[in-house]
Amino acid sequence: MQAWAGSELKYADLGDARLNKRLIKIVENLAAQPQASITQASSSWAQTKATYAFWRSERIEAAAIIEAHQRSATQRAKEHEMILAIQDTTDLNFTHHKSKTPAQGFGAISEQDYLLGLKVHERVWGDNARSAARGTAPPSVV
């Protein structure tokens, strides 16, 4: 898994080589056990704490991580004559979560106005020769 994570995030620039290395370790841990919680996916309590500290850090910009992935995906796309963009829209229903309100950005997710939540529009890129995904576009929340 390390080769994949390191290759995918090779363009990451978080301003410190140690943060770049930590990002790759976090991705390795979570990708190796996608069904696991952070504590379960981390091989030690120290790694669990380091993962949470990484996410809490004001030095970490999500945009820098997304940009690294997008650059890698763009490089992979250039290797193919045709790229397919598969799209899906999913409703996240928060109707029964009373703390979620329109003031927080939650809105109607169907013609039934009482259903409250978010619509997420996802795009995955792939080539027409293999069934493996080649990258993702950032999801749109509408």
FENQUISUL-V26091 format. One record per run of one state. SS is the DSSP state (~ for helix, > for strand, _ for the rest). FROM is the first residue (numbers start at 1). TO is the last residue. If there is no record, write none. Layout:
((SS | FROM | TO) (SS | FROM | TO))
This chain:
((_ | 1 | 1) (~ | 2 | 8) (_ | 9 | 16) (~ | 17 | 32) (_ | 33 | 37) (~ | 38 | 41) (_ | 42 | 44) (~ | 45 | 56) (_ | 57 | 61) (~ | 62 | 77) (_ | 78 | 82) (> | 83 | 93) (_ | 94 | 101) (~ | 102 | 104) (_ | 105 | 106) (> | 107 | 108) (_ | 109 | 115) (> | 116 | 127) (_ | 128 | 132) (> | 133 | 141) (_ | 142 | 142))
